[in-house]
Amino acid sequence: MKTLLEFKDEVEEALQGAFSGDTLLGEAISAALLSEGKRIRPILVHLVSDALGQRMPVMPAALASEYFHTASLIADDLPCMDNDDFRRDKPSLHKLYGERVALLASYALISEGFLQIEKNGALMRTTHLKEQAFEATTIALASASNSCGIRGAVLGQFYDLERSSSTLLELEEVIYLKTIVLFEGAFILGWLFGGGEFSKLEAVKRLAKHFGMAFQIRDDLLDFGQDKKRESAANFAITLGKEEAFSRLNTEVNAFLGLLKELNLLTPAFKEIGDRLRSLT
């Protein structure tokens, strides 16, 4: 089985030639995609598929998960949304290319993400699991629609703009809709196109929820000082207190690892991810 770094390198290579820079729009999309991201979501697609052991091709689905995530970042940064001038210590896309091009880049990435899911379905039809391909593709497209749209990230961004998220319940709802659903999409794509059983999708969703919650709490613990200085309420460590937040982090990681074992996905790479989630360095 491959390491996290090997999967990341494969994703980076695939992203290099993903979009043409022949137009300003293509150049902007390429700039957004190649802005030194962690590639967590496409790596998760590969990790789940790899753990299933069917040796299935899932790169198109992995790219789709990165396209959806990048599209959400572009939109979130816009002046009418979170109004962030920087992303990963570099100017946001709308600062480099203007708001109109940035908005169109976001649209383009979402539509291309759906196309990549269909491409993965076509690839699956050429494998030993071809009989599962139609249902896997149908479920994958529905899942992506839920993750990206009014039932997922779009609604999460709306709540983030319109609410203070001062209570734990409100904070958990926003985090689930804005962040966890895109992780959920990655786990589901890896499971479906990796040859996983359709009957276990609900357990895969729970797996993604525990991972996403642990991921967010860890981020909030790392950002505690900065967010407290800015008087931001949308932080688990501020809402719960640092000690309670760390306890909740461990609970989520333990549940994540437990479900990985239950689903026969507990590979060395996933164990490494569990260790990284617990680490605050």
N, C-alpha and C positions, 0 to 999 in steps of 0.2 A: 504493500500500500504506500501511496505517496505521502510526502510531508506537506505541512501547511505552506511552506515556502515554494515547493514545487508546484502546487496548485496555483498559488498567486502568480508565479512566473508564467504559467500557461495562460492565465486570464489576461495578464498584461500584454502578452504577445498577440492574443486574439483581438484585444482592444486597439492595438496599434493601427491595424488596417480596417477597422470597422466602418469608418465614415470617410468619405472623400472631402478634401479641403478645397475643392474647385470653386466653391462659392463661399461668400462670407458666412452664410448659415452653416455650411458644412465645416468650415474652419472653427466656428464657435462651438459646434457640437463636439468636435474632436478635442478642443481645448478643455471643455467641461469634463469629458470622459477621461482625459489623460492628466488630470490635475493631482496626481499622487494620492489617490484614495487608498484606503485599507483593503478594499475588495472583499469585505467580510461576506456579503450576501452571495456573490458568485462562488466564493470558496465553499460556503455552506452547501450550495447546490452540488458541487463536486464531492464534498465529504459524505453527504448522505448517499449519493449514488455509489460511491466507492465502497462504502460500508455494506451496501446491499449485495455486493459481490457479483453482479450480473454483467459487469464490464460494458455498460451502456454508454453511448455518446450523449453528453449533456451540455456541451459548451454553448449551443444556442440558448438554452434555458438559463444558463449561468449569465450570459450576456444580457438576457432580458431582465434579470433581477438587478443588474448593475444599471441598465438603462432607466428602469423605473425609479431606482433610488436617486440617480443623478438628476432626473427630471424633477423630482420633488425638491432637491436642494436648490436648483435654479429658481424654481417658483417661490420657495420659502424666502430667498434672499431679496426678492424684488421690493422696491420701495413701498408698494401697496400692501406688502405682506409683513415680513420681519424687518425689512429695510436694513439689510446687512451689506456693508461695502466690501467685506472681506470673507473669503472662504478658504480655510486651510492656509492662513497667513498670506494669501494672494488676493488680488482684486476679484470680487464676484463677477460672474459672467456679464451682468448688465452694466457693470462699470467698464468692462473691456469692449463690449460690442453694442451697448445700448439696450434699452428695455424691450423694444420690439423684437430684435433678433433673439434675445434671451428667452422671451416668451415663446417664440416659434421653435427654438431649440428644445424647449421643454415638451411642447406638443409632439415634435418629431420623434423624440426619444421614447415617449409613451407608445406611439403607434408602431415604431420599430420594435419595441419590446414584444408586442403582440405578434408581430410577424416572426420574430425569433422563436416564439413558442410554437407557432405553426410549423416552422422549419424543423424543430426538434421532433414534433409529431411525425413528420415525413421521414426523418432519419429512423425513428423507432419502427416504422413500417418496413424497414429493410433488415431488421434484426430478428433474432429468435423469439422476440416478444411482440411480433407484429400484430398478434390478435388483441393485445392490450392497447395498441396505439390510438385507436379512435377514441375510446373512453378516457384514456389518460390525457389526450389533447383537449377534449371537451371539458374535463374537470379542471385542467390547468388554466385554460382560458377564463373559465368562470371564476376561479380563485384569484387570478390576476386582476380581473375586473373588480372584484370585491376589495382587494388590497389597495388598489390605486384610486378608487372612486368614492362615491358619496357614502358608502358603507365602511370606508377605510381611511386612507391618508388624507383625502380631501376634507372629510368631516373632521378629522383630527386637527388639521390646520385651521379650520373654521373655529373649532372650540378653543384652540390655542390663542386665536386672535380676540375672541369674544368673551373669554372667561378669565378669571384670575387664577384658577386652579389652586385655590388656597387650601382645600381640604384634600385628604388622602384619596378619597373616592374620585374626586374630580381629576386629580393628578394621574391616577392610575388609568382612568378612561382616556385622557388625552394621550398618554404614553402608549397605550395599547393601539389606539387608532392612528396615531401619527408615526409611530416607530415600529412597534411590534408586528403590525400586519405585514410590513414589507419583509421582515425576517420570516414570518409565517409563510409568505409567498415563496421564499427561497427554499425553505425546508420542504414544502409541498412539491415544488418543481423537481427537486432532487429525488424525492420519494417516487413521484409518478413516473418520471422518465428514467429513473434508475431501476424500475421494475418492482416497486413495492406494492403490497396488497392494498387495494382500494378500501377494504374494510377497516384498515388501521389508520385512516386519515385523521380521525378525531384525536387519536393519541399523538400523531405527528403535530397537530395544531397545539396541543398542550405542551409538547416538547418545545416548540417555537416560543410559546408564551413564557415559559420559565427561562429560556435563554434570553429573550428580549428584555424581560424584567431585570434579570441579573446584569445584563449589558448596560441598561440605563442607570441602575442604582450605582454600579461601579463608576460610570461617567459622572454621576452626580456627586459621589464622594470625592472624586478627583477635582471637581469644579466647585467644591463647597466654599472655599474662601472667596473665589471670584464672584460666585453667584450671591453670596451673602453681602459682599461689598456693593453689588448692584441692586440689592434688596429684591432679588428674584425669588418668588414663592414656588416656582415650578422646578423644585429640586427635592428629591426624596430625603437627602441628608438634612436639609433645612426643615422640611415638614415633620420628619420622624425624629430628628436628632442623629448625630453621627453614629453613636453606639447601636441604636436600634436599626439604623439603615444598614450597618455592616452585618448585623444579625440576620436581617431580611435577605441580604445578598447571599449569605451562606445557605439559607433555606432554599432560595431559588436555584442556586448551583447544585445543591444536593438533589433537588427534585429533577433538574435537568439531567444529571448523570444517572439517576435512577430510571428515568424514562428511556434514556439511550440504551441502558442495559436491557430493559424490558423489550425494546424494539430490535435488539441485536445489532445496535449501531455503535457500541462503545469501543471504537478503535483507538489506537494510540494518539492519533491526531485530535480526536474529540476529547480525550483525556487531557491533552495539552491545552485545549481551549478551556476546559474546566479550571485548570490551574491558572490560566491567564485571567479568567474572570474573578478569581479570588484575590489576585495580586493588585495592589494599589500603587505600583511603581511603573 
